[in-house]
Structure formats: structure tokens, C-alpha cells
Amino acid sequence: MLNKIFKLEANNSNAKTEIVAGVTTFLAMAYILGVNPAMLADGGMPATGVFFATAVASGFACIIMGLVANWPVGLAPGMGLNALFTYTIILGMGCS
């Protein structure tokens, strides 16, 4: 079934390789679930809400990227924009 949906054989891959790659990508990206809420909490946002929003947005984006685009790329919020928003706009410029 996976071969039909994702054309694994045509891409010289198999289910085991893709599962290992998915777990590796998750572990490489998991830091954002800790860093993003901590960073945005410094700007006054509730850390639990930011954690939930980060997890849902990242999960949804990754699933859509895999199912619709058939491209194994992990997507998550950009840390550069979050740092700009928190430390420059909120804390540096005093905007709420």
C-alpha cells in the first residue's frame, strides 16, 4: 500500500528506509517543541498554548507535505522570525 501511495520503488526506497528517515527527522526537529514555547513565553505568550500550537502546526504541515506533495520534508515554525518577534519587537521596541 505504501509503495502505491508514495512510489517507493520508483524512488529506489522501501518502507524501512522511510520509517528510519521519518524518526530521524522527528528527532532532529523535536528541539523546536522546547525552544519555541520558551522563547515566545519570554514575550508574554502562554508556553502551554505555544507548545500545542507548534506541535499541531508542525504535524499538520508535515502530513500535508508528505501526502499532497509526496515530498519528505519536515516543516516547523521558523526560529528566526520567532526571535525577531519576541526579542526585537516585543522586548526591544516595547510593543505588546
DRENLUMTOR-141249 format. One record per residue (C-alpha): residue number from 1; residue in three letters; x, y negated, z. Coordinates in steps of 0.2 Angstrom, whole numbers. Example, Ala and Ser with C-alpha at 12.3 -4.5 7.8 and 13.67 -1.06 7.14 Angstrom:
DRENLUMTOR-141249
<pos 1	code ala	X 62	Y 22	Z 39>
<pos 2	code ser	X 68	Y 5	Z 36>
This chain:
DRENLUMTOR-141249
<pos 1	code met	X 0	Y 0	Z 0>
<pos 2	code leu	X 14	Y -12	Z 5>
<pos 3	code asn	X 23	Y -9	Z -12>
<pos 4	code lys	X 7	Y -13	Z -21>
<pos 5	code ile	X 4	Y -30	Z -12>
<pos 6	code phe	X 22	Y -36	Z -11>
<pos 7	code lys	X 30	Y -27	Z -26>
<pos 8	code leu	X 44	Y -20	Z -15>
<pos 9	code glu	X 51	Y -8	Z -28>
<pos 10	code ala	X 51	Y -21	Z -42>
<pos 11	code asn	X 62	Y -32	Z -30>
<pos 12	code asn	X 74	Y -17	Z -25>
<pos 13	code ser	X 67	Y -16	Z -7>
<pos 14	code asn	X 57	Y -5	Z 4>
<pos 15	code ala	X 46	Y -6	Z 20>
<pos 16	code lys	X 60	Y -3	Z 32>
<pos 17	code thr	X 71	Y -17	Z 25>
<pos 18	code glu	X 57	Y -29	Z 25>
<pos 19	code ile	X 52	Y -25	Z 43>
<pos 20	code val	X 70	Y -27	Z 49>
<pos 21	code ala	X 71	Y -43	Z 40>
<pos 22	code gly	X 55	Y -49	Z 47>
<pos 23	code val	X 61	Y -45	Z 65>
<pos 24	code thr	X 77	Y -54	Z 62>
<pos 25	code thr	X 69	Y -69	Z 55>
<pos 26	code phe	X 57	Y -70	Z 70>
<pos 27	code leu	X 72	Y -68	Z 82>
<pos 28	code ala	X 81	Y -82	Z 73>
<pos 29	code met	X 66	Y -94	Z 74>
<pos 30	code ala	X 60	Y -90	Z 91>
<pos 31	code tyr	X 70	Y -104	Z 99>
<pos 32	code ile	X 58	Y -116	Z 92>
<pos 33	code leu	X 44	Y -109	Z 104>
<pos 34	code gly	X 55	Y -115	Z 119>
<pos 35	code val	X 64	Y -131	Z 112>
<pos 36	code asn	X 49	Y -139	Z 103>
<pos 37	code pro	X 37	Y -140	Z 119>
<pos 38	code ala	X 52	Y -145	Z 130>
<pos 39	code met	X 56	Y -159	Z 118>
<pos 40	code leu	X 38	Y -166	Z 115>
<pos 41	code ala	X 35	Y -164	Z 134>
<pos 42	code asp	X 48	Y -177	Z 136>
<pos 43	code gly	X 37	Y -189	Z 126>
<pos 44	code gly	X 22	Y -186	Z 137>
<pos 45	code met	X 13	Y -171	Z 127>
<pos 46	code pro	X 7	Y -156	Z 137>
<pos 47	code ala	X 20	Y -142	Z 135>
<pos 48	code thr	X 7	Y -128	Z 135>
<pos 49	code gly	X -3	Y -136	Z 121>
<pos 50	code val	X 13	Y -140	Z 111>
<pos 51	code phe	X 18	Y -122	Z 113>
<pos 52	code phe	X 1	Y -115	Z 107>
<pos 53	code ala	X 1	Y -127	Z 93>
<pos 54	code thr	X 19	Y -122	Z 87>
<pos 55	code ala	X 15	Y -104	Z 88>
<pos 56	code val	X -1	Y -105	Z 79>
<pos 57	code ala	X 5	Y -117	Z 65>
<pos 58	code ser	X 21	Y -106	Z 63>
<pos 59	code gly	X 12	Y -90	Z 62>
<pos 60	code phe	X -1	Y -96	Z 50>
<pos 61	code ala	X 12	Y -104	Z 39>
<pos 62	code cys	X 22	Y -88	Z 38>
<pos 63	code ile	X 7	Y -77	Z 35>
<pos 64	code ile	X 1	Y -88	Z 21>
<pos 65	code met	X 19	Y -90	Z 13>
<pos 66	code gly	X 20	Y -71	Z 13>
<pos 67	code leu	X 3	Y -67	Z 7>
<pos 68	code val	X -1	Y -81	Z -5>
<pos 69	code ala	X 17	Y -85	Z -12>
<pos 70	code asn	X 24	Y -67	Z -9>
<pos 71	code trp	X 40	Y -76	Z -3>
<pos 72	code pro	X 48	Y -70	Z 13>
<pos 73	code val	X 52	Y -87	Z 21>
<pos 74	code gly	X 49	Y -92	Z 39>
<pos 75	code leu	X 41	Y -109	Z 42>
<pos 76	code ala	X 40	Y -119	Z 58>
<pos 77	code pro	X 39	Y -137	Z 63>
<pos 78	code gly	X 55	Y -147	Z 59>
<pos 79	code met	X 65	Y -151	Z 74>
<pos 80	code gly	X 72	Y -167	Z 66>
<pos 81	code leu	X 55	Y -175	Z 65>
<pos 82	code asn	X 51	Y -170	Z 82>
<pos 83	code ala	X 67	Y -178	Z 89>
<pos 84	code leu	X 64	Y -194	Z 80>
<pos 85	code phe	X 46	Y -195	Z 86>
<pos 86	code thr	X 50	Y -191	Z 104>
<pos 87	code tyr	X 67	Y -200	Z 107>
<pos 88	code thr	X 66	Y -214	Z 95>
<pos 89	code ile	X 48	Y -219	Z 93>
<pos 90	code ile	X 40	Y -214	Z 110>
<pos 91	code leu	X 55	Y -216	Z 122>
<pos 92	code gly	X 66	Y -228	Z 112>
<pos 93	code met	X 53	Y -240	Z 105>
<pos 94	code gly	X 41	Y -238	Z 119>
<pos 95	code cys	X 26	Y -233	Z 108>
<pos 96	code ser	X 13	Y -221	Z 117>
